[in-house]
């Protein structure tokens, strides 16, 4: 094959988002994640099979009284390249109807996953790398685009990560349901961006636009196909912020696992599930 054809093929590949997906997967594996590519899920709104770019699984294990317990988080990741159009999110402060640390999507626990009441909730809220932030993305905008393509890339990426999360949760992925004891698992939607990222917000009644490398975006999704699944927080992070963001989330998982080690009753068992169903 002529050498110039190699170069042309490589140049065409670089125009796609696939190199970003490969780099993201390599980063996650280096951190100890189990990574799967092109994971299919059913979009219930359209009754079609779709795929999420990556699924990442991080484990924290501990042994107590001779038994092994697992606390995990699962990332539903969409990778997007947008070099020609920046992504802009209109932001404001968190409000009471936003998702918070107490209602992270998860499985494998009886009742609330944490113990200690509101005081303990405040500690976890303050320490969580997403929910502790003082802004939330509310709406989005792709400057320099128009027509049918305007904002389409952003909304598709956000909803793909949310719907893939719901499919993972519904399937019980990583929760070990049906075993002697369920694993506790938390599910997060994540969009990794190769491109420019900005936030716009009002400060003293003036619109201020700032370049950032990540932003938590509040999604309150309403659909007849996803009843009761309406509060989400999707982290949109530039590739340059991925190491910091995954490191912070992994650190939080370690903190949670140490907390749950002191509260083994939180871990769901078949007996607890049966009791709840009979109640």
Phi and psi in degrees as a GROMACS rama.xvg file:
@    title "Ramachandran Plot"
@    xaxis  label "Phi"
@    yaxis  label "Psi"
@TYPE xy
-58.0363  144.268  UNK-2
-63.1633  -35.7081  UNK-3
-66.766  -27.1081  UNK-4
-68.8958  -38.424  UNK-5
-55.0457  -48.1078  UNK-6
-63.9637  -39.9584  UNK-7
-65.5674  -40.945  UNK-8
-64.001  -44.3575  UNK-9
-60.8537  -39.9266  UNK-10
-65.0824  -38.7593  UNK-11
-66.7723  -39.6661  UNK-12
-62.0368  -39.8405  UNK-13
-63.2328  -22.3947  UNK-14
-73.8103  -18.3726  UNK-15
-89.4356  177.037  UNK-16
-92.1263  2.09476  UNK-17
-65.0136  -41.7388  UNK-18
-57.3009  -36.9568  UNK-19
-62.6329  -42.5285  UNK-20
-60.3225  -43.485  UNK-21
-65.4153  -41.055  UNK-22
-67.0845  -39.952  UNK-23
-63.2469  -44.3521  UNK-24
-62.3411  -41.8281  UNK-25
-63.1732  -39.8443  UNK-26
-62.6995  -45.1327  UNK-27
-63.9003  -43.4274  UNK-28
-61.7005  -37.9965  UNK-29
-64.4494  -26.1513  UNK-30
-85.565  -6.55324  UNK-31
101.796  10.8741  UNK-32
-77.0479  150.529  UNK-33
-92.6229  123.514  UNK-34
-119.915  134.901  UNK-35
-121.977  140.12  UNK-36
-98.73  151.397  UNK-37
48.3294  60.1916  UNK-38
-86.5874  121.971  UNK-39
-82.3791  147.709  UNK-40
-146.716  163.615  UNK-41
-96.7389  121.626  UNK-42
-80.2007  105.173  UNK-43
-69.7296  -23.6391  UNK-44
-66.4557  -37.4546  UNK-45
-110.97  -2.99345  UNK-46
53.2566  47.5301  UNK-47
-131.414  149.807  UNK-48
-78.7277  132.105  UNK-49
-131.531  177.307  UNK-50
-134.749  147.203  UNK-51
-102.252  144.917  UNK-52
-61.0089  -48.429  UNK-53
-141.458  149.255  UNK-54
-125.212  124.414  UNK-55
-117.636  134.528  UNK-56
-122.031  124.209  UNK-57
-115.945  135.538  UNK-58
-114.133  146.621  UNK-59
-131.438  119.923  UNK-60
-111.616  149.345  UNK-61
-148.871  156.1  UNK-62
-113.458  129.738  UNK-63
-134.313  124.502  UNK-64
53.8518  39.3532  UNK-65
79.5904  2.7005  UNK-66
-115.205  142.963  UNK-67
-94.0722  135.18  UNK-68
-120.037  150.422  UNK-69
-128.302  133.086  UNK-70
-120.939  129.795  UNK-71
-136.56  158.145  UNK-72
-131.098  150.411  UNK-73
-123.09  130.018  UNK-74
-106.235  125.702  UNK-75
-97.9594  109.054  UNK-76
-115.969  128.046  UNK-77
-111.353  129.422  UNK-78
-106.136  130.602  UNK-79
-133.955  135.177  UNK-80
-106.777  126.952  UNK-81
-145.157  69.0121  UNK-82
-75.0248  -26.9642  UNK-83
-86.1849  -26.9532  UNK-84
-128.436  121.997  UNK-85
-68.9528  158.807  UNK-86
-101.661  132.588  UNK-87
-124.773  132.051  UNK-88
-118.889  129.211  UNK-89
-82.8975  125.59  UNK-90
-121.849  155.248  UNK-91
-148.681  177.95  UNK-92
-70.3363  156.64  UNK-93
-61.1963  149.314  UNK-94
-128.817  171.691  UNK-95
-66.0414  -26.5425  UNK-96
-87.9378  0.164146  UNK-97
-71.7391  153.821  UNK-98
-59.6348  142.772  UNK-99
-131.444  -177.621  UNK-100
-64.7714  -22.5687  UNK-101
-76.8175  -18.9873  UNK-102
-122.746  36.8301  UNK-103
-58.3265  137.558  UNK-104
-66.0982  125.038  UNK-105
-161.178  175.283  UNK-106
-143.273  165.466  UNK-107
92.0845  8.96018  UNK-108
-129.799  151.114  UNK-109
-96.7255  124.311  UNK-110
69.1313  -143.575  UNK-111
-73.4834  142.225  UNK-112
-72.2158  -21.1277  UNK-113
-106.699  161.83  UNK-114
-126.619  149.663  UNK-115
119.992  4.03667  UNK-116
69.6813  -158.126  UNK-117
-63.5718  -33.9797  UNK-118
-61.5407  -45.4221  UNK-119
-67.7682  -37.0659  UNK-120
-58.1141  -44.0171  UNK-121
-62.3697  -37.2607  UNK-122
-64.6942  -47.2641  UNK-123
-65.9872  -39.8659  UNK-124
-60.5998  -42.4508  UNK-125
-69.2281  -28.4331  UNK-126
-94.7027  -13.9413  UNK-127
-72.4122  132.575  UNK-128
-68.8679  -17.8728  UNK-129
-98.2393  -51.2746  UNK-130
-77.3312  -14.6699  UNK-131
-79.2834  -10.2519  UNK-132
-74.0032  151.205  UNK-133
-92.7571  12.4754  UNK-134
-136.559  156.302  UNK-135
-137.468  136.381  UNK-136
-68.9931  136.931  UNK-137
-114.271  -41.526  UNK-138
-140.483  170.461  UNK-139
-140.555  161.783  UNK-140
-157.698  132.326  UNK-141
-109.404  99.9402  UNK-142
-61.2921  156.149  UNK-143
67.4118  22.5321  UNK-144
-128.005  157.855  UNK-145
-153.662  171.184  UNK-146
70.0722  -149.951  UNK-147
-65.3957  -24.818  UNK-148
-82.2612  -12.4997  UNK-149
-60.6244  121.931  UNK-150
67.2958  -0.552982  UNK-151
-64.8342  -40.2261  UNK-152
-62.4835  -41.8593  UNK-153
-66.5316  -50.5128  UNK-154
-64.3495  -37.8847  UNK-155
-63.8246  -40.726  UNK-156
-66.7664  -44.663  UNK-157
-62.1287  -49.3697  UNK-158
-71.1365  -32.0117  UNK-159
-61.9816  -43.433  UNK-160
-67.6203  -36.6057  UNK-161
-68.9426  -46.7881  UNK-162
-69.0798  -35.2013  UNK-163
-65.2946  -39.3073  UNK-164
-57.8836  -46.3755  UNK-165
-63.969  -36.5709  UNK-166
-66.4318  -42.2048  UNK-167
-61.9405  -42.6332  UNK-168
-66.41  -44.5363  UNK-169
-63.0459  -34.8733  UNK-170
-78.0794  -11.1347  UNK-171
74.5132  23.938  UNK-172
-56.1583  128.544  UNK-173
74.2856  -1.36046  UNK-174
-87.973  -14.7336  UNK-175
63.9874  33.5933  UNK-176
-63.4473  139.207  UNK-177
94.3571  -9.73057  UNK-178
-85.8255  -176.661  UNK-179
-61.0625  -32.0924  UNK-180
-149.703  133.404  UNK-181
-76.0796  148.537  UNK-182
-77.0798  150.906  UNK-183
-91.8421  125.424  UNK-184
-135.074  137.972  UNK-185
-113.472  141.308  UNK-186
-114.46  132.954  UNK-187
-130.153  137.652  UNK-188
-92.9823  136.258  UNK-189
-140.772  134.524  UNK-190
-116.792  124.398  UNK-191
-103.149  125.417  UNK-192
-114.223  130.936  UNK-193
-103.414  102.574  UNK-194
157.037  -171.13  UNK-195
-92.9377  141.041  UNK-196
-130.041  130.307  UNK-197
-133.19  155.49  UNK-198
-121.038  150.298  UNK-199
-127.911  132.249  UNK-200
-152.623  162.8  UNK-201
-89.5966  126.802  UNK-202
-128.71  116.676  UNK-203
53.2755  44.4038  UNK-204
65.1936  16.0849  UNK-205
-117.026  138.714  UNK-206
-76.7144  121.884  UNK-207
-117.503  128.985  UNK-208
-110.173  127.362  UNK-209
-129.7  142.657  UNK-210
-84.7465  133.486  UNK-211
-133.097  170.884  UNK-212
-112.717  -2.6778  UNK-213
-164.344  155.715  UNK-214
-156.651  132.23  UNK-215
-81.2565  129.088  UNK-216
-113.15  123.464  UNK-217
-80.3222  127.123  UNK-218
-122.37  117.446  UNK-219
-110.507  88.2861  UNK-220
-93.2037  124.969  UNK-221
-113.543  126.229  UNK-222
-158.85  138.942  UNK-223
-61.3645  -22.4967  UNK-224
-82.507  -14.6048  UNK-225
-131.402  62.8218  UNK-226
-67.8284  133.106  UNK-227
76.5404  9.85291  UNK-228
-122.639  71.8373  UNK-229
-119.278  -5.69369  UNK-230
-116.083  122.468  UNK-231
-142.235  158.39  UNK-232
-131.57  112.628  UNK-233
-98.6654  123.896  UNK-234
-85.8692  123.133  UNK-235
-101.876  119.375  UNK-236
-132.681  133.401  UNK-237
-65.8107  155.845  UNK-238
-56.7561  -35.1361  UNK-239
-65.7855  -20.9155  UNK-240
-96.8272  -2.6404  UNK-241
-61.7259  -43.3113  UNK-242
-61.5963  -44.5638  UNK-243
-65.1768  -43.7311  UNK-244
-69.5692  -44.3159  UNK-245
-68.9958  -35.1543  UNK-246
-61.8131  -42.128  UNK-247
-67.6836  -39.9339  UNK-248
-68.5505  -38.588  UNK-249
-65.0574  -38.0342  UNK-250
-64.3576  -40.1122  UNK-251
-64.2544  -39.3081  UNK-252
-61.5337  -39.7663  UNK-253
-63.5631  -42.5931  UNK-254
-61.9033  -43.2384  UNK-255
-64.4689  -42.1838  UNK-256
-62.3145  -36.1333  UNK-257
-68.6718  -35.6161  UNK-258
-65.5082  -46.236  UNK-259
-69.7449  -22.0943  UNK-260
-60.9458  -26.2946  UNK-261
-90.733  -4.22693  UNK-262
-135.97  64.673  UNK-263
-65.3564  -21.0852  UNK-264
-65.9528  -16.0659  UNK-265
-67.6907  -31.708  UNK-266
-66.3831  127.772  UNK-267
-76.0066  141.334  UNK-268
-123.538  160.871  UNK-269
-54.6658  -35.5356  UNK-270
-64.9603  -41.0239  UNK-271
-66.5887  -38.543  UNK-272
-63.9897  -41.6346  UNK-273
-66.2152  -41.2058  UNK-274
-61.4668  -40.6218  UNK-275
-66.1253  -37.008  UNK-276
-69.3764  -32.6936  UNK-277
-78.6625  -20.1679  UNK-278
